[in-house]
Amino acid sequence: MRVARKSGEKIIVGMSGGVDSAVAALLLRDQGHDVEGLFMANWDDPDPDSHCTTAQDFQDARAVCAELGIVLHKVDFAAQYRQQVFSQFLSELRAGRTPNPDVHCNREIKFGVCLRYAQRLGATRFATGHYARLLAGPAGLELHKALDGAKDQSYFLHAVPLSQLSTALFPLGELTKPEVRARAAAAGLPVFNKPDSTGICFIGERPFAEFLAQWLPRTPGPIMTADGEVLGEHHGLCYYTLGQRAGLAIGGRAGHSEAPWYVARKEREGNRLIVVQGADHPLLLSSGCEVHDWHWLAAVPGTVADLGVKLRYRQPDQALADGSWNGSRGRLQFAVAQRAVTPGQFAVLYRGTQCLGGGVIDSTTPVTDSSERAAIMSAGRSHSLAVESHDDRQKV
């Protein structure tokens, strides 16, 4: 155990029990700050067979803080999480959309109730293990991508107000994941080789449908082609997302090629799940989208010429042909048609490494031009229409 000198600034680090937050605390302690840890319990699951890892994560956080020689606080935000994040998650699913609870968790919990709790403990700054950077710009504070593009998590932070980000510290913004693990190992931190967790935090490693069935009843309906041919039965529209391939249980069909099937549309009226064959089928493509609840971290841009948009986490920035905003609503037109643009997910705008803000995808504009459809089908457009996972989540 090493006890470092302390500065006059008290920094509380949100400790998750993982290697990222552990190294964030290590770096700040070694810089001489007065560092304490705060573990948030955001989910309570009485099921003894639950996949929830909160208990083990807390023990890992305790072991890290003991090794660093810092105090660890623990707080239960399960009630706030259910009210402010999980209830909204279920509401979006009922509406046939595909929500991303991590964005709301950052805004409402981590940099909302947790930040205020840390301030009541006397903290002047609140640090996390997010891979992102906060830089001083000509007009004030700016949110930027992390140097490690493979781990960048600015997408998940775009909805946090600048007033809350102004108290934040992201010590890992200049590091790569291998560097973080190497620093943890060199410091003797017990989580240096702990695997990264995957999936949504309150679901854990269990199948999504298995978890969701506890909260939303199954509402079976037909799986159909766009021409009206019934191919099978779905469990409920909330269990599927646009562009999804796995879990359809369609298999080979007489009169159809052996190409895989993908979810192209969810029709709530009639409870129909529309599927198509081929990852680049025109019905999977959109030329633009409408966005609501837009939140800006910078001035509204006058042109989209130098901007890019992410329509899901880990997607490379996509060029825009046009964009307009009116209050909290926006309309985006893509320079190249995009695959599986999904209502409920977030469109996040960037200028280079700077995150300008984003909002919730409300609806999409289908590709209707026959020549564009033909060009897409013949070229494949693999560079812009690559299949990304909808299960990538922040882990800090």
C-alpha positions in Angstrom: 0.0 0.0 0.0 1.3 3.4 -0.9 0.1 6.6 0.7 0.7 9.6 -1.6 1.0 13.3 -0.7 -2.3 15.1 -0.9 -3.3 18.4 -2.5 -6.0 20.7 -1.4 -8.5 19.4 -4.0 -10.7 16.5 -3.1 -11.5 14.2 -6.0 -14.0 11.4 -5.8 -13.7 8.6 -8.4 -16.7 6.6 -9.4 -15.4 3.0 -8.8 -17.1 0.3 -10.8 -14.8 -2.6 -9.7 -13.2 -2.7 -13.1 -9.7 -1.9 -14.3 -10.6 1.5 -15.9 -11.9 3.2 -12.8 -9.1 1.6 -10.8 -6.4 3.2 -13.0 -8.3 6.5 -13.0 -8.0 6.5 -9.2 -4.3 5.4 -9.3 -3.4 8.2 -11.7 -5.1 10.9 -9.6 -3.6 9.6 -6.4 -0.1 9.5 -7.9 -0.6 13.1 -9.0 -0.9 14.0 -5.3 -4.7 14.6 -5.1 -6.8 13.9 -2.1 -8.7 10.9 -3.7 -11.6 8.8 -2.4 -13.7 6.2 -4.2 -17.4 5.9 -4.6 -19.1 2.7 -5.6 -22.7 3.0 -7.0 -25.1 0.1 -6.6 -27.6 0.9 -9.4 -29.5 -2.4 -9.6 -31.1 -4.6 -7.0 -32.1 -8.1 -8.1 -33.4 -10.4 -5.3 -33.1 -13.5 -7.6 -30.3 -15.7 -6.2 -29.6 -16.9 -9.8 -29.3 -13.4 -11.1 -26.5 -12.5 -13.5 -26.0 -9.2 -11.7 -22.4 -8.7 -10.7 -22.9 -5.9 -8.2 -21.7 -7.8 -5.2 -18.5 -9.1 -6.8 -17.8 -5.7 -8.4 -18.1 -4.0 -4.9 -15.6 -6.5 -3.5 -13.2 -5.8 -6.4 -13.6 -2.0 -5.8 -12.8 -2.6 -2.1 -9.7 -4.5 -2.9 -8.5 -1.8 -5.3 -9.1 1.0 -2.8 -7.3 -1.0 -0.1 -4.3 -1.4 -2.3 -4.3 2.3 -3.2 -4.8 3.3 0.5 -7.9 5.4 -0.2 -11.4 5.5 1.3 -14.2 3.8 -0.5 -17.8 5.0 -0.1 -20.8 3.0 -1.2 -24.2 4.4 -2.2 -27.4 2.8 -3.4 -29.1 4.5 -6.4 -31.2 1.6 -7.4 -34.5 3.4 -6.8 -33.3 6.4 -8.9 -32.0 4.2 -11.6 -35.3 2.3 -11.9 -37.3 5.6 -12.0 -35.1 7.7 -14.3 -33.4 5.1 -16.5 -35.0 1.7 -16.5 -38.6 2.9 -16.7 -37.7 4.9 -19.7 -35.9 1.9 -21.2 -39.1 -0.2 -20.9 -41.3 2.6 -22.2 -39.2 2.9 -25.4 -39.2 -0.9 -26.0 -43.0 -0.9 -25.6 -43.1 1.7 -28.3 -41.2 -0.5 -30.7 -37.9 1.5 -30.4 -34.4 0.4 -29.4 -33.2 2.5 -26.5 -29.6 3.0 -25.2 -29.8 3.2 -21.4 -26.2 4.1 -21.0 -26.7 7.6 -22.3 -29.5 8.2 -19.8 -27.5 6.6 -17.0 -24.6 9.1 -17.6 -26.9 12.1 -17.6 -29.3 11.1 -14.8 -27.3 8.9 -12.5 -23.5 9.2 -12.9 -23.3 12.9 -13.6 -26.7 13.6 -11.9 -27.5 12.1 -8.5 -24.1 10.6 -8.1 -22.2 13.8 -8.9 -24.4 15.7 -6.4 -23.7 13.0 -3.8 -20.0 13.3 -4.4 -20.2 17.0 -3.9 -22.0 16.5 -0.6 -19.1 14.3 0.5 -16.9 17.4 -0.1 -15.6 16.6 -3.6 -14.6 19.5 -5.9 -14.2 17.2 -8.9 -15.8 13.9 -9.9 -13.7 11.4 -12.0 -14.6 8.3 -13.9 -12.9 5.7 -16.1 -14.5 6.9 -19.3 -12.4 7.1 -22.4 -13.0 10.7 -23.4 -11.3 14.1 -23.1 -12.3 17.5 -21.8 -10.4 20.3 -23.5 -10.4 24.1 -23.3 -11.6 25.6 -26.5 -12.1 29.2 -27.8 -15.7 29.3 -26.5 -15.1 27.2 -23.4 -15.1 23.6 -22.4 -15.3 21.0 -25.1 -15.9 17.2 -25.1 -13.5 15.3 -27.4 -13.0 11.7 -28.4 -10.3 9.7 -26.5 -7.0 9.2 -28.2 -7.8 5.5 -28.3 -10.5 5.4 -31.0 -11.3 1.8 -30.3 -12.4 2.7 -26.7 -13.7 6.2 -27.1 -16.9 6.7 -25.1 -17.8 10.3 -25.9 -20.9 9.0 -27.7 -22.3 8.0 -24.3 -21.5 11.4 -22.8 -23.0 13.7 -25.4 -26.2 14.3 -23.4 -24.5 15.4 -20.1 -24.8 19.2 -19.7 -21.6 21.1 -19.9 -22.3 22.5 -16.4 -22.0 18.9 -15.1 -19.0 18.0 -17.3 -17.2 21.1 -16.0 -16.7 19.2 -12.7 -15.6 16.0 -14.3 -12.2 14.4 -14.9 -11.4 11.6 -17.4 -7.9 10.5 -16.6 -7.8 7.8 -19.2 -8.5 10.1 -22.2 -4.9 10.1 -23.3 -4.3 6.3 -22.8 -5.0 3.1 -24.7 -6.6 0.1 -23.1 -3.3 -1.9 -23.2 -1.5 1.0 -21.4 -4.3 1.0 -18.8 -3.9 -2.7 -18.1 -0.1 -2.4 -18.0 -0.3 0.4 -15.4 -2.7 -1.6 -13.3 -0.4 -4.6 -13.4 2.7 -2.5 -12.5 0.8 -1.0 -9.5 -0.3 -4.5 -8.3 -4.0 -3.7 -8.7 -6.0 -7.0 -8.4 -8.2 -6.2 -11.3 -5.4 -5.7 -13.8 -6.6 -8.7 -15.9 -10.3 -8.6 -15.1 -12.3 -9.1 -18.3 -14.3 -6.2 -19.7 -18.0 -6.7 -19.0 -20.4 -6.7 -21.9 -24.0 -6.1 -22.5 -26.4 -3.8 -20.6 -25.4 -3.5 -16.9 -28.7 -4.7 -15.4 -29.0 -7.6 -17.8 -25.5 -8.9 -17.4 -24.4 -11.9 -19.5 -27.9 -13.5 -19.7 -29.8 -13.5 -23.0 -31.7 -10.3 -23.7 -35.0 -12.0 -24.4 -34.7 -14.0 -21.2 -34.4 -10.9 -19.1 -36.9 -8.9 -21.0 -39.6 -11.5 -20.6 -39.7 -10.7 -16.9 -40.9 -7.2 -17.6 -42.7 -7.2 -20.9 -45.1 -9.9 -21.9 -44.5 -11.8 -25.1 -46.9 -10.7 -27.9 -46.4 -13.1 -30.8 -47.1 -12.1 -34.3 -46.1 -12.9 -37.9 -42.6 -12.6 -39.4 -43.3 -11.6 -43.0 -41.5 -10.5 -46.2 -42.2 -7.1 -47.6 -44.5 -8.9 -50.1 -46.7 -10.3 -47.4 -45.3 -13.9 -47.3 -45.5 -15.3 -43.7 -42.2 -17.0 -42.8 -42.6 -17.6 -39.1 -43.6 -16.2 -35.8 -41.9 -13.6 -33.6 -42.1 -13.3 -29.8 -42.9 -9.6 -29.7 -41.6 -6.6 -31.5 -39.8 -5.3 -28.5 -37.4 -8.3 -28.7 -36.0 -7.2 -32.0 -34.1 -4.3 -33.5 -33.6 -3.1 -37.1 -30.7 -4.9 -38.9 -30.9 -7.8 -36.5 -29.9 -11.2 -38.0 -29.6 -13.6 -35.1 -32.6 -15.2 -33.4 -35.1 -15.0 -36.2 -35.3 -18.9 -36.6 -36.4 -18.7 -40.2 -33.8 -20.9 -41.8 -33.9 -21.9 -45.5 -37.1 -21.3 -47.4 -38.3 -22.7 -50.7 -38.3 -20.1 -53.4 -35.7 -18.0 -51.6 -32.0 -17.8 -51.8 -29.8 -19.0 -48.9 -28.8 -15.4 -48.0 -29.4 -14.5 -44.4 -32.6 -12.7 -43.2 -32.5 -9.3 -41.5 -35.1 -7.3 -39.6 -36.1 -4.3 -41.9 -39.2 -2.9 -40.2 -41.4 -3.3 -37.2 -45.1 -2.6 -37.9 -47.0 -2.1 -34.6 -50.3 -2.0 -36.4 -50.8 -5.7 -37.2 -47.9 -6.6 -34.9 -45.8 -7.6 -38.0 -42.0 -8.1 -38.2 -40.8 -7.4 -41.7 -37.6 -9.2 -42.8 -35.5 -9.0 -46.0 -32.6 -11.0 -47.4 -29.1 -9.5 -47.7 -27.3 -7.1 -45.4 -27.5 -4.3 -48.0 -31.1 -4.8 -49.0 -32.7 -1.4 -49.9 -35.3 -1.7 -47.2 -32.6 -1.7 -44.6 -31.3 1.7 -45.9 -32.1 5.3 -45.0 -31.1 8.5 -46.7 -31.8 10.6 -43.6 -33.5 10.8 -40.2 -35.5 13.0 -37.9 -34.0 13.6 -34.4 -35.7 14.8 -31.2 -34.4 15.8 -27.7 -31.3 17.3 -29.4 -28.7 18.4 -26.8 -25.9 20.8 -27.8 -22.4 20.9 -26.2 -21.3 23.5 -28.7 -22.7 26.2 -30.9 -25.2 25.1 -33.6 -23.1 24.6 -36.8 -23.7 26.8 -39.8 -22.7 24.1 -42.2 -22.4 20.3 -42.2 -19.4 20.3 -44.6 -16.9 19.3 -42.0 -19.2 17.3 -39.7 -19.7 13.6 -39.2 -22.4 11.7 -37.4 -22.4 8.4 -35.4 -25.7 6.6 -35.6 -24.6 3.9 -33.1 -21.6 3.3 -30.9 -18.4 2.2 -32.6 -19.7 3.3 -36.0 -17.1 5.4 -37.9 -18.3 9.0 -38.4 -20.5 9.3 -41.4 -20.6 12.3 -43.7 -23.7 14.5 -44.0 -25.2 16.1 -47.1 -27.4 18.4 -45.1 -28.6 19.1 -41.6 -31.1 21.5 -40.0 -32.2 22.2 -36.4 -35.2 23.9 -34.9 -35.0 24.0 -31.1 -34.7 20.4 -29.8 -35.5 18.8 -33.1 -33.2 18.2 -36.1 -33.2 16.6 -39.5 -30.1 14.9 -41.0 -29.5 13.9 -44.6 -26.7 11.4 -45.1 -24.1 11.8 -47.9 -24.3 8.0 -48.4 -27.4 5.9 -47.5 -27.0 4.3 -44.0 -27.9 0.8 -42.9 -30.3 0.0 -40.1 -30.8 3.5 -38.8 -32.7 2.7 -35.6 -35.3 4.8 -33.8 -34.5 5.1 -30.1 -30.8 5.1 -30.7 -28.7 8.3 -30.7 -27.4 10.4 -33.6 -24.2 12.1 -32.2 -22.5 14.9 -34.2 -18.7 15.4 -34.4 -16.3 18.0 -35.9 -13.1 16.1 -36.0 -12.6 14.8 -32.4 -15.0 17.3 -30.9 -18.4 16.0 -29.9 -20.9 18.8 -30.7 -24.0 17.1 -29.2 -26.7 14.7 -30.3 -30.3 13.5 -30.0 -32.7 10.5 -30.2 -33.4 9.2 -33.6 -37.2 9.6 -34.1 -37.9 8.4 -37.6 -36.0 7.6 -40.8 -36.3 8.6 -44.5 -36.2 5.4 -46.7 -34.2 5.2 -49.8 -36.7 5.7 -52.6 -34.6 6.6 -55.6 -34.4 3.5 -57.8 -31.0 4.4 -59.2 -29.5 4.9 -55.7 -31.0 1.5 -54.7 -29.5 -0.2 -57.7 -26.1 1.3 -57.1 -26.2 0.2 -53.5 -27.2 -3.3 -54.3 -24.5 -3.7 -57.0 -21.7 -2.0 -55.1 -22.4 -3.5 -51.6 -21.2 -0.2 -50.0 -19.4 -2.3 -47.4 -17.4 0.7 -46.3 -20.4 2.5 -45.0 -23.0 -0.2 -44.5 -21.0 -2.6 -42.3 -23.0 -4.5 -39.7 -22.3 -3.1 -36.3 -23.4 -4.7 -33.0 -26.2 -3.0 -31.1 -24.9 -4.5 -27.9 -21.8 -2.4 -27.5 -22.0 -0.6 -24.2 -19.9 1.7 -22.1 -17.8 0.0 -19.4 -15.9 2.2 -17.0 
